[in-house]
């Protein structure tokens, strides 16, 4: 059971959930406080880093397609 807690598939799910949470937070931040550019830039930078991690993990988990 412990191996399921640390599996790459579970990590991918967690990263996707965090990315979705950041999407929501960014959307709310834009609507509520459009003048807070620094916070918005930091959130977007974090979201981009998560997207990169997700893409890297997906490429590791998916087998290469035959030529």
N, C-alpha and C positions, 0 to 999 in steps of 0.2 A: 504493500500500500504506500509506503514512503516514496517509492520510485515514481508513483503517479504524481506526487506533490511537486517533484522537480523535473518532470518530463518536459522536453522541448515543446510539445503540443500545448501543455498547460501554460507554459511561459508565453507562448504565442497568444493564447486566449487572454491572458492577463494584460499583455501589451496592447492588444486590440481594445480591450475595455478601457484602459487608461487613455488611449488615443481618442476614443469616443467621448470620454469624460472631458478631455481637454477641448474637443470640438464644441461641446456644449458650453463649457466655461468661456471660451473665446466668443461664441455667439452672444452669450449673456453680457459679457464685458463690453462688447461693442455697443449693445443696446443701452446698457445702464450708464456706463461712464466712457463715452467716446473720446474724452480728452486724455485718458490715462495711457499714453502711447508706450511708455516703458514696460508696464505690466503686460500689455498686449504683445509687444515684441518678444518678451521673455516666454510667454505662453506659446506663441507661434514657433519659437525656436525649439522649445521642448517637444512640441507636437511633431516637428520635422525630424528631430532626433529619434523619437519613437517610431515614426514611419520608416526611417532607415533601419532601425533594429528589427522591425516587423519584416521588411523586405529581405534582410539578410537571413533571418531565421526561416522564412518561407523557402528561400532558395536552398537552404541546407536540408530542409525536410522533404522537398519535392525531388524526386529522381529526375535526372536529366533526360530530355526527350531524345529518342533515337534519331539519328541523322537520316 
